[in-house]
Amino acid sequence: MMIVGLTGGIGSGKSTVAALFEKLGVNIIDTDIIAKKLVEVDLPAYQAIVKHFGDEILLPNKEIDRAKLKQRIIINDEDRLSLENILHPRIQEEVDEQIKHVSGSYCIVVIPLLVEKGNYPILDRILVIDSPLDLQIERVSKRDGLTNIDIEKLIAIQAPRQQRLDAADDIITNDKGLAELTNAIQQMHAKYLKL
């Protein structure tokens, strides 16, 4: 089975693309979903995060306040690296485990920080979802309610656009409507089935 890593900058449309591939019957492994499960209350990753960041990042129900944690990693590179060091090895283990249980001609692993973190030797191809900067900012502002300054800081943390494009085996540009995006995904799906 071919394993495709799907990545792109924040607000590029990775989740939408993954959902459209899933509608075509493709197995999707999403590292964001894995990360959310790993930080459920009292699991080892949760405990490591609370140990590092303290109780002030917790909601009254003891869940991690994701908005507060995001603010911390936006302003502090050491905190961001600590969080990545806690989560990424565990995420990779879970990806490896999930791949054992999927079937089909190919599957897609959604990895937002694929270019930044690398180290996914299981991947056969890298698919980059690319969008213009102004569209990324607009989408993230609507989705997360962040200020443009915070969005620009998040974008600056990520690999530069050209670095992502250079790492790509395949690119889908997501700068038009859903119909165009769906058509591009159907074409890519046909290509992957042939490969």
mmCIF file of the C-alpha atoms, coordinates in Angstrom:
data_MODEL
# 
_entry.id   MODEL 
# 
loop_
_atom_site.group_PDB 
_atom_site.id 
_atom_site.type_symbol 
_atom_site.label_atom_id 
_atom_site.label_alt_id 
_atom_site.label_comp_id 
_atom_site.label_asym_id 
_atom_site.label_entity_id 
_atom_site.label_seq_id 
_atom_site.pdbx_PDB_ins_code 
_atom_site.Cartn_x 
_atom_site.Cartn_y 
_atom_site.Cartn_z 
_atom_site.occupancy 
_atom_site.B_iso_or_equiv 
_atom_site.pdbx_formal_charge 
_atom_site.auth_seq_id 
_atom_site.auth_comp_id 
_atom_site.auth_asym_id 
_atom_site.auth_atom_id 
_atom_site.pdbx_PDB_model_num 
ATOM 1   C CA . MET A 1 1   ? 0.000   0.000  0.000   1.00 0.00 ? 1   MET A CA 1 
ATOM 2   C CA . MET A 1 2   ? 1.272   3.464  -0.887  1.00 0.00 ? 2   MET A CA 1 
ATOM 3   C CA . ILE A 1 3   ? 1.400   5.951  2.000   1.00 0.00 ? 3   ILE A CA 1 
ATOM 4   C CA . VAL A 1 4   ? 0.917   9.629  1.166   1.00 0.00 ? 4   VAL A CA 1 
ATOM 5   C CA . GLY A 1 5   ? 1.776   12.379 3.635   1.00 0.00 ? 5   GLY A CA 1 
ATOM 6   C CA . LEU A 1 6   ? -0.602  15.322 3.290   1.00 0.00 ? 6   LEU A CA 1 
ATOM 7   C CA . THR A 1 7   ? 0.655   18.677 4.548   1.00 0.00 ? 7   THR A CA 1 
ATOM 8   C CA . GLY A 1 8   ? 0.316   22.411 4.002   1.00 0.00 ? 8   GLY A CA 1 
ATOM 9   C CA . GLY A 1 9   ? 0.455   25.692 5.842   1.00 0.00 ? 9   GLY A CA 1 
ATOM 10  C CA . ILE A 1 10  ? -2.092  26.678 8.454   1.00 0.00 ? 10  ILE A CA 1 
ATOM 11  C CA . GLY A 1 11  ? -5.412  27.513 6.802   1.00 0.00 ? 11  GLY A CA 1 
ATOM 12  C CA . SER A 1 12  ? -4.461  25.868 3.511   1.00 0.00 ? 12  SER A CA 1 
ATOM 13  C CA . GLY A 1 13  ? -7.424  23.479 3.641   1.00 0.00 ? 13  GLY A CA 1 
ATOM 14  C CA . LYS A 1 14  ? -5.817  20.208 4.775   1.00 0.00 ? 14  LYS A CA 1 
ATOM 15  C CA . SER A 1 15  ? -8.911  19.061 6.680   1.00 0.00 ? 15  SER A CA 1 
ATOM 16  C CA . THR A 1 16  ? -11.221 19.818 3.752   1.00 0.00 ? 16  THR A CA 1 
ATOM 17  C CA . VAL A 1 17  ? -8.916  17.955 1.360   1.00 0.00 ? 17  VAL A CA 1 
ATOM 18  C CA . ALA A 1 18  ? -8.674  14.970 3.721   1.00 0.00 ? 18  ALA A CA 1 
ATOM 19  C CA . ALA A 1 19  ? -12.480 14.841 4.021   1.00 0.00 ? 19  ALA A CA 1 
ATOM 20  C CA . LEU A 1 20  ? -12.838 14.883 0.228   1.00 0.00 ? 20  LEU A CA 1 
ATOM 21  C CA . PHE A 1 21  ? -10.337 12.031 -0.162  1.00 0.00 ? 21  PHE A CA 1 
ATOM 22  C CA . GLU A 1 22  ? -12.212 10.129 2.553   1.00 0.00 ? 22  GLU A CA 1 
ATOM 23  C CA . LYS A 1 23  ? -15.448 10.497 0.542   1.00 0.00 ? 23  LYS A CA 1 
ATOM 24  C CA . LEU A 1 24  ? -13.638 8.677  -2.266  1.00 0.00 ? 24  LEU A CA 1 
ATOM 25  C CA . GLY A 1 25  ? -13.023 5.743  0.091   1.00 0.00 ? 25  GLY A CA 1 
ATOM 26  C CA . VAL A 1 26  ? -9.423  6.579  0.999   1.00 0.00 ? 26  VAL A CA 1 
ATOM 27  C CA . ASN A 1 27  ? -8.290  5.732  4.532   1.00 0.00 ? 27  ASN A CA 1 
ATOM 28  C CA . ILE A 1 28  ? -7.233  8.885  6.409   1.00 0.00 ? 28  ILE A CA 1 
ATOM 29  C CA . ILE A 1 29  ? -4.953  9.000  9.433   1.00 0.00 ? 29  ILE A CA 1 
ATOM 30  C CA . ASP A 1 30  ? -4.992  12.508 10.923  1.00 0.00 ? 30  ASP A CA 1 
ATOM 31  C CA . THR A 1 31  ? -2.194  13.437 13.324  1.00 0.00 ? 31  THR A CA 1 
ATOM 32  C CA . ASP A 1 32  ? -4.251  16.356 14.711  1.00 0.00 ? 32  ASP A CA 1 
ATOM 33  C CA . ILE A 1 33  ? -6.940  13.882 15.804  1.00 0.00 ? 33  ILE A CA 1 
ATOM 34  C CA . ILE A 1 34  ? -4.247  11.622 17.272  1.00 0.00 ? 34  ILE A CA 1 
ATOM 35  C CA . ALA A 1 35  ? -2.744  14.577 19.176  1.00 0.00 ? 35  ALA A CA 1 
ATOM 36  C CA . LYS A 1 36  ? -6.159  15.487 20.654  1.00 0.00 ? 36  LYS A CA 1 
ATOM 37  C CA . LYS A 1 37  ? -6.630  11.922 21.896  1.00 0.00 ? 37  LYS A CA 1 
ATOM 38  C CA . LEU A 1 38  ? -3.109  11.774 23.337  1.00 0.00 ? 38  LEU A CA 1 
ATOM 39  C CA . VAL A 1 39  ? -3.752  14.799 25.564  1.00 0.00 ? 39  VAL A CA 1 
ATOM 40  C CA . GLU A 1 40  ? -6.949  13.498 27.166  1.00 0.00 ? 40  GLU A CA 1 
ATOM 41  C CA . VAL A 1 41  ? -6.970  13.873 30.943  1.00 0.00 ? 41  VAL A CA 1 
ATOM 42  C CA . ASP A 1 42  ? -4.426  11.732 32.818  1.00 0.00 ? 42  ASP A CA 1 
ATOM 43  C CA . LEU A 1 43  ? -2.868  10.065 29.780  1.00 0.00 ? 43  LEU A CA 1 
ATOM 44  C CA . PRO A 1 44  ? 0.975   10.132 29.733  1.00 0.00 ? 44  PRO A CA 1 
ATOM 45  C CA . ALA A 1 45  ? 1.252   12.995 27.199  1.00 0.00 ? 45  ALA A CA 1 
ATOM 46  C CA . TYR A 1 46  ? -1.291  15.021 29.199  1.00 0.00 ? 46  TYR A CA 1 
ATOM 47  C CA . GLN A 1 47  ? 0.720   14.478 32.370  1.00 0.00 ? 47  GLN A CA 1 
ATOM 48  C CA . ALA A 1 48  ? 3.969   15.511 30.655  1.00 0.00 ? 48  ALA A CA 1 
ATOM 49  C CA . ILE A 1 49  ? 2.345   18.680 29.270  1.00 0.00 ? 49  ILE A CA 1 
ATOM 50  C CA . VAL A 1 50  ? 0.879   19.669 32.643  1.00 0.00 ? 50  VAL A CA 1 
ATOM 51  C CA . LYS A 1 51  ? 4.228   18.970 34.312  1.00 0.00 ? 51  LYS A CA 1 
ATOM 52  C CA . HIS A 1 52  ? 5.981   21.278 31.855  1.00 0.00 ? 52  HIS A CA 1 
ATOM 53  C CA . PHE A 1 53  ? 3.377   24.063 31.492  1.00 0.00 ? 53  PHE A CA 1 
ATOM 54  C CA . GLY A 1 54  ? 1.720   23.946 34.923  1.00 0.00 ? 54  GLY A CA 1 
ATOM 55  C CA . ASP A 1 55  ? -1.917  23.891 36.059  1.00 0.00 ? 55  ASP A CA 1 
ATOM 56  C CA . GLU A 1 56  ? -2.560  27.356 34.592  1.00 0.00 ? 56  GLU A CA 1 
ATOM 57  C CA . ILE A 1 57  ? -3.094  25.753 31.145  1.00 0.00 ? 57  ILE A CA 1 
ATOM 58  C CA . LEU A 1 58  ? -6.004  23.675 32.469  1.00 0.00 ? 58  LEU A CA 1 
ATOM 59  C CA . LEU A 1 59  ? -9.719  24.353 32.217  1.00 0.00 ? 59  LEU A CA 1 
ATOM 60  C CA . PRO A 1 60  ? -11.891 23.905 35.343  1.00 0.00 ? 60  PRO A CA 1 
ATOM 61  C CA . ASN A 1 61  ? -12.742 20.339 34.177  1.00 0.00 ? 61  ASN A CA 1 
ATOM 62  C CA . LYS A 1 62  ? -8.959  19.569 34.071  1.00 0.00 ? 62  LYS A CA 1 
ATOM 63  C CA . GLU A 1 63  ? -8.825  19.371 30.270  1.00 0.00 ? 63  GLU A CA 1 
ATOM 64  C CA . ILE A 1 64  ? -6.024  21.276 28.567  1.00 0.00 ? 64  ILE A CA 1 
ATOM 65  C CA . ASP A 1 65  ? -7.069  24.759 27.493  1.00 0.00 ? 65  ASP A CA 1 
ATOM 66  C CA . ARG A 1 66  ? -5.972  24.506 23.864  1.00 0.00 ? 66  ARG A CA 1 
ATOM 67  C CA . ALA A 1 67  ? -6.363  28.254 23.233  1.00 0.00 ? 67  ALA A CA 1 
ATOM 68  C CA . LYS A 1 68  ? -4.144  29.102 26.190  1.00 0.00 ? 68  LYS A CA 1 
ATOM 69  C CA . LEU A 1 69  ? -1.575  26.497 25.175  1.00 0.00 ? 69  LEU A CA 1 
ATOM 70  C CA . LYS A 1 70  ? -1.582  27.857 21.610  1.00 0.00 ? 70  LYS A CA 1 
ATOM 71  C CA . GLN A 1 71  ? -0.874  31.356 22.952  1.00 0.00 ? 71  GLN A CA 1 
ATOM 72  C CA . ARG A 1 72  ? 2.070   30.018 24.953  1.00 0.00 ? 72  ARG A CA 1 
ATOM 73  C CA . ILE A 1 73  ? 3.673   28.320 21.963  1.00 0.00 ? 73  ILE A CA 1 
ATOM 74  C CA . ILE A 1 74  ? 3.095   31.362 19.741  1.00 0.00 ? 74  ILE A CA 1 
ATOM 75  C CA . ILE A 1 75  ? 5.151   33.587 22.030  1.00 0.00 ? 75  ILE A CA 1 
ATOM 76  C CA . ASN A 1 76  ? 7.733   31.121 23.338  1.00 0.00 ? 76  ASN A CA 1 
ATOM 77  C CA . ASP A 1 77  ? 9.888   28.957 21.061  1.00 0.00 ? 77  ASP A CA 1 
ATOM 78  C CA . GLU A 1 78  ? 11.168  26.839 23.970  1.00 0.00 ? 78  GLU A CA 1 
ATOM 79  C CA . ASP A 1 79  ? 7.605   26.009 25.018  1.00 0.00 ? 79  ASP A CA 1 
ATOM 80  C CA . ARG A 1 80  ? 6.726   25.121 21.415  1.00 0.00 ? 80  ARG A CA 1 
ATOM 81  C CA . LEU A 1 81  ? 9.730   22.801 21.112  1.00 0.00 ? 81  LEU A CA 1 
ATOM 82  C CA . SER A 1 82  ? 8.937   21.192 24.470  1.00 0.00 ? 82  SER A CA 1 
ATOM 83  C CA . LEU A 1 83  ? 5.366   20.510 23.363  1.00 0.00 ? 83  LEU A CA 1 
ATOM 84  C CA . GLU A 1 84  ? 6.578   19.066 20.055  1.00 0.00 ? 84  GLU A CA 1 
ATOM 85  C CA . ASN A 1 85  ? 9.087   16.836 21.877  1.00 0.00 ? 85  ASN A CA 1 
ATOM 86  C CA . ILE A 1 86  ? 6.313   15.520 24.117  1.00 0.00 ? 86  ILE A CA 1 
ATOM 87  C CA . LEU A 1 87  ? 3.829   14.874 21.313  1.00 0.00 ? 87  LEU A CA 1 
ATOM 88  C CA . HIS A 1 88  ? 5.676   14.014 18.102  1.00 0.00 ? 88  HIS A CA 1 
ATOM 89  C CA . PRO A 1 89  ? 7.278   10.691 19.129  1.00 0.00 ? 89  PRO A CA 1 
ATOM 90  C CA . ARG A 1 90  ? 3.932   9.521  20.529  1.00 0.00 ? 90  ARG A CA 1 
ATOM 91  C CA . ILE A 1 91  ? 2.099   10.664 17.387  1.00 0.00 ? 91  ILE A CA 1 
ATOM 92  C CA . GLN A 1 92  ? 4.552   8.774  15.167  1.00 0.00 ? 92  GLN A CA 1 
ATOM 93  C CA . GLU A 1 93  ? 4.060   5.592  17.203  1.00 0.00 ? 93  GLU A CA 1 
ATOM 94  C CA . GLU A 1 94  ? 0.288   5.869  16.823  1.00 0.00 ? 94  GLU A CA 1 
ATOM 95  C CA . VAL A 1 95  ? 0.547   6.560  13.073  1.00 0.00 ? 95  VAL A CA 1 
ATOM 96  C CA . ASP A 1 96  ? 2.684   3.429  12.671  1.00 0.00 ? 96  ASP A CA 1 
ATOM 97  C CA . GLU A 1 97  ? 0.124   1.426  14.643  1.00 0.00 ? 97  GLU A CA 1 
ATOM 98  C CA . GLN A 1 98  ? -2.873  2.730  12.667  1.00 0.00 ? 98  GLN A CA 1 
ATOM 99  C CA . ILE A 1 99  ? -1.192  2.032  9.321   1.00 0.00 ? 99  ILE A CA 1 
ATOM 100 C CA . LYS A 1 100 ? -1.057  -1.660 10.254  1.00 0.00 ? 100 LYS A CA 1 
ATOM 101 C CA . HIS A 1 101 ? -4.875  -1.713 10.286  1.00 0.00 ? 101 HIS A CA 1 
ATOM 102 C CA . VAL A 1 102 ? -5.736  0.087  7.045   1.00 0.00 ? 102 VAL A CA 1 
ATOM 103 C CA . SER A 1 103 ? -6.134  -1.364 3.581   1.00 0.00 ? 103 SER A CA 1 
ATOM 104 C CA . GLY A 1 104 ? -6.590  -0.133 0.053   1.00 0.00 ? 104 GLY A CA 1 
ATOM 105 C CA . SER A 1 105 ? -4.354  0.993  -2.772  1.00 0.00 ? 105 SER A CA 1 
ATOM 106 C CA . TYR A 1 106 ? -3.119  3.915  -0.697  1.00 0.00 ? 106 TYR A CA 1 
ATOM 107 C CA . CYS A 1 107 ? -3.808  5.816  2.485   1.00 0.00 ? 107 CYS A CA 1 
ATOM 108 C CA . ILE A 1 108 ? -3.238  9.434  3.480   1.00 0.00 ? 108 ILE A CA 1 
ATOM 109 C CA . VAL A 1 109 ? -1.569  10.576 6.677   1.00 0.00 ? 109 VAL A CA 1 
ATOM 110 C CA . VAL A 1 110 ? -2.354  14.223 7.478   1.00 0.00 ? 110 VAL A CA 1 
ATOM 111 C CA . ILE A 1 111 ? 0.774   15.755 9.054   1.00 0.00 ? 111 ILE A CA 1 
ATOM 112 C CA . PRO A 1 112 ? 0.614   19.565 9.434   1.00 0.00 ? 112 PRO A CA 1 
ATOM 113 C CA . LEU A 1 113 ? 4.270   19.836 10.507  1.00 0.00 ? 113 LEU A CA 1 
ATOM 114 C CA . LEU A 1 114 ? 5.629   17.234 8.087   1.00 0.00 ? 114 LEU A CA 1 
ATOM 115 C CA . VAL A 1 115 ? 8.202   19.544 6.484   1.00 0.00 ? 115 VAL A CA 1 
ATOM 116 C CA . GLU A 1 116 ? 9.187   21.106 9.819   1.00 0.00 ? 116 GLU A CA 1 
ATOM 117 C CA . LYS A 1 117 ? 9.631   17.822 11.687  1.00 0.00 ? 117 LYS A CA 1 
ATOM 118 C CA . GLY A 1 118 ? 10.413  15.457 8.800   1.00 0.00 ? 118 GLY A CA 1 
ATOM 119 C CA . ASN A 1 119 ? 11.349  11.998 10.017  1.00 0.00 ? 119 ASN A CA 1 
ATOM 120 C CA . TYR A 1 120 ? 8.446   10.039 8.528   1.00 0.00 ? 120 TYR A CA 1 
ATOM 121 C CA . PRO A 1 121 ? 10.328  7.303  6.613   1.00 0.00 ? 121 PRO A CA 1 
ATOM 122 C CA . ILE A 1 122 ? 7.063   5.393  6.074   1.00 0.00 ? 122 ILE A CA 1 
ATOM 123 C CA . LEU A 1 123 ? 5.878   7.926  3.477   1.00 0.00 ? 123 LEU A CA 1 
ATOM 124 C CA . ASP A 1 124 ? 6.072   7.114  -0.216  1.00 0.00 ? 124 ASP A CA 1 
ATOM 125 C CA . ARG A 1 125 ? 4.892   10.546 -1.424  1.00 0.00 ? 125 ARG A CA 1 
ATOM 126 C CA . ILE A 1 126 ? 4.247   14.018 -0.055  1.00 0.00 ? 126 ILE A CA 1 
ATOM 127 C CA . LEU A 1 127 ? 1.141   15.942 -1.135  1.00 0.00 ? 127 LEU A CA 1 
ATOM 128 C CA . VAL A 1 128 ? 1.244   19.656 -0.326  1.00 0.00 ? 128 VAL A CA 1 
ATOM 129 C CA . ILE A 1 129 ? -1.934  21.727 -0.171  1.00 0.00 ? 129 ILE A CA 1 
ATOM 130 C CA . ASP A 1 130 ? -0.930  25.253 -1.152  1.00 0.00 ? 130 ASP A CA 1 
ATOM 131 C CA . SER A 1 131 ? -2.864  28.487 -0.664  1.00 0.00 ? 131 SER A CA 1 
ATOM 132 C CA . PRO A 1 132 ? -1.979  32.170 -0.981  1.00 0.00 ? 132 PRO A CA 1 
ATOM 133 C CA . LEU A 1 133 ? -1.040  33.879 2.292   1.00 0.00 ? 133 LEU A CA 1 
ATOM 134 C CA . ASP A 1 134 ? -4.049  36.226 2.321   1.00 0.00 ? 134 ASP A CA 1 
ATOM 135 C CA . LEU A 1 135 ? -6.428  33.265 2.009   1.00 0.00 ? 135 LEU A CA 1 
ATOM 136 C CA . GLN A 1 136 ? -4.643  31.393 4.813   1.00 0.00 ? 136 GLN A CA 1 
ATOM 137 C CA . ILE A 1 137 ? -5.023  34.403 7.121   1.00 0.00 ? 137 ILE A CA 1 
ATOM 138 C CA . GLU A 1 138 ? -8.697  34.851 6.199   1.00 0.00 ? 138 GLU A CA 1 
ATOM 139 C CA . ARG A 1 139 ? -9.524  31.177 6.814   1.00 0.00 ? 139 ARG A CA 1 
ATOM 140 C CA . VAL A 1 140 ? -7.701  30.948 10.154  1.00 0.00 ? 140 VAL A CA 1 
ATOM 141 C CA . SER A 1 141 ? -9.254  34.203 11.343  1.00 0.00 ? 141 SER A CA 1 
ATOM 142 C CA . LYS A 1 142 ? -12.753 32.853 10.611  1.00 0.00 ? 142 LYS A CA 1 
ATOM 143 C CA . ARG A 1 143 ? -12.008 29.397 12.038  1.00 0.00 ? 143 ARG A CA 1 
ATOM 144 C CA . ASP A 1 144 ? -10.021 30.224 15.186  1.00 0.00 ? 144 ASP A CA 1 
ATOM 145 C CA . GLY A 1 145 ? -10.876 33.869 15.888  1.00 0.00 ? 145 GLY A CA 1 
ATOM 146 C CA . LEU A 1 146 ? -7.182  34.768 16.172  1.00 0.00 ? 146 LEU A CA 1 
ATOM 147 C CA . THR A 1 147 ? -5.828  38.217 15.413  1.00 0.00 ? 147 THR A CA 1 
ATOM 148 C CA . ASN A 1 148 ? -3.860  38.724 12.202  1.00 0.00 ? 148 ASN A CA 1 
ATOM 149 C CA . ILE A 1 149 ? -0.718  39.258 14.306  1.00 0.00 ? 149 ILE A CA 1 
ATOM 150 C CA . ASP A 1 150 ? -1.145  35.869 16.028  1.00 0.00 ? 150 ASP A CA 1 
ATOM 151 C CA . ILE A 1 151 ? -1.897  34.172 12.699  1.00 0.00 ? 151 ILE A CA 1 
ATOM 152 C CA . GLU A 1 152 ? 1.226   35.695 11.157  1.00 0.00 ? 152 GLU A CA 1 
ATOM 153 C CA . LYS A 1 153 ? 3.257   34.442 14.149  1.00 0.00 ? 153 LYS A CA 1 
ATOM 154 C CA . LEU A 1 154 ? 1.866   30.919 13.615  1.00 0.00 ? 154 LEU A CA 1 
ATOM 155 C CA . ILE A 1 155 ? 2.699   31.103 9.913   1.00 0.00 ? 155 ILE A CA 1 
ATOM 156 C CA . ALA A 1 156 ? 6.236   32.289 10.766  1.00 0.00 ? 156 ALA A CA 1 
ATOM 157 C CA . ILE A 1 157 ? 6.726   29.221 13.006  1.00 0.00 ? 157 ILE A CA 1 
ATOM 158 C CA . GLN A 1 158 ? 5.977   26.948 10.051  1.00 0.00 ? 158 GLN A CA 1 
ATOM 159 C CA . ALA A 1 159 ? 8.335   26.115 7.215   1.00 0.00 ? 159 ALA A CA 1 
ATOM 160 C CA . PRO A 1 160 ? 8.387   28.749 4.469   1.00 0.00 ? 160 PRO A CA 1 
ATOM 161 C CA . ARG A 1 161 ? 5.956   28.112 1.618   1.00 0.00 ? 161 ARG A CA 1 
ATOM 162 C CA . GLN A 1 162 ? 8.766   27.448 -0.867  1.00 0.00 ? 162 GLN A CA 1 
ATOM 163 C CA . GLN A 1 163 ? 10.315  24.839 1.447   1.00 0.00 ? 163 GLN A CA 1 
ATOM 164 C CA . ARG A 1 164 ? 6.994   22.957 1.521   1.00 0.00 ? 164 ARG A CA 1 
ATOM 165 C CA . LEU A 1 165 ? 6.659   23.179 -2.256  1.00 0.00 ? 165 LEU A CA 1 
ATOM 166 C CA . ASP A 1 166 ? 10.234  21.917 -2.701  1.00 0.00 ? 166 ASP A CA 1 
ATOM 167 C CA . ALA A 1 167 ? 9.457   18.891 -0.496  1.00 0.00 ? 167 ALA A CA 1 
ATOM 168 C CA . ALA A 1 168 ? 6.324   18.007 -2.493  1.00 0.00 ? 168 ALA A CA 1 
ATOM 169 C CA . ASP A 1 169 ? 5.893   15.134 -4.881  1.00 0.00 ? 169 ASP A CA 1 
ATOM 170 C CA . ASP A 1 170 ? 2.412   16.462 -5.640  1.00 0.00 ? 170 ASP A CA 1 
ATOM 171 C CA . ILE A 1 171 ? 0.738   19.854 -5.145  1.00 0.00 ? 171 ILE A CA 1 
ATOM 172 C CA . ILE A 1 172 ? -2.916  20.862 -5.020  1.00 0.00 ? 172 ILE A CA 1 
ATOM 173 C CA . THR A 1 173 ? -3.537  24.608 -5.073  1.00 0.00 ? 173 THR A CA 1 
ATOM 174 C CA . ASN A 1 174 ? -6.556  25.509 -2.967  1.00 0.00 ? 174 ASN A CA 1 
ATOM 175 C CA . ASP A 1 175 ? -7.380  29.060 -4.006  1.00 0.00 ? 175 ASP A CA 1 
ATOM 176 C CA . LYS A 1 176 ? -10.732 28.727 -5.756  1.00 0.00 ? 176 LYS A CA 1 
ATOM 177 C CA . GLY A 1 177 ? -14.040 27.134 -4.808  1.00 0.00 ? 177 GLY A CA 1 
ATOM 178 C CA . LEU A 1 178 ? -15.020 23.709 -3.540  1.00 0.00 ? 178 LEU A CA 1 
ATOM 179 C CA . ALA A 1 179 ? -15.911 22.468 -7.045  1.00 0.00 ? 179 ALA A CA 1 
ATOM 180 C CA . GLU A 1 180 ? -12.406 23.159 -8.355  1.00 0.00 ? 180 GLU A CA 1 
ATOM 181 C CA . LEU A 1 181 ? -10.837 21.609 -5.262  1.00 0.00 ? 181 LEU A CA 1 
ATOM 182 C CA . THR A 1 182 ? -13.018 18.497 -5.585  1.00 0.00 ? 182 THR A CA 1 
ATOM 183 C CA . ASN A 1 183 ? -12.013 18.139 -9.234  1.00 0.00 ? 183 ASN A CA 1 
ATOM 184 C CA . ALA A 1 184 ? -8.297  18.452 -8.356  1.00 0.00 ? 184 ALA A CA 1 
ATOM 185 C CA . ILE A 1 185 ? -8.682  15.769 -5.686  1.00 0.00 ? 185 ILE A CA 1 
ATOM 186 C CA . GLN A 1 186 ? -10.473 13.407 -8.072  1.00 0.00 ? 186 GLN A CA 1 
ATOM 187 C CA . GLN A 1 187 ? -7.592  13.817 -10.535 1.00 0.00 ? 187 GLN A CA 1 
ATOM 188 C CA . MET A 1 188 ? -5.016  13.173 -7.799  1.00 0.00 ? 188 MET A CA 1 
ATOM 189 C CA . HIS A 1 189 ? -6.991  10.131 -6.604  1.00 0.00 ? 189 HIS A CA 1 
ATOM 190 C CA . ALA A 1 190 ? -6.921  8.686  -10.134 1.00 0.00 ? 190 ALA A CA 1 
ATOM 191 C CA . LYS A 1 191 ? -3.164  9.319  -10.297 1.00 0.00 ? 191 LYS A CA 1 
ATOM 192 C CA . TYR A 1 192 ? -2.573  7.600  -6.942  1.00 0.00 ? 192 TYR A CA 1 
ATOM 193 C CA . LEU A 1 193 ? -4.645  4.584  -7.975  1.00 0.00 ? 193 LEU A CA 1 
ATOM 194 C CA . LYS A 1 194 ? -2.468  4.207  -11.079 1.00 0.00 ? 194 LYS A CA 1 
ATOM 195 C CA . LEU A 1 195 ? 0.710   4.545  -9.018  1.00 0.00 ? 195 LEU A CA 1 
# 
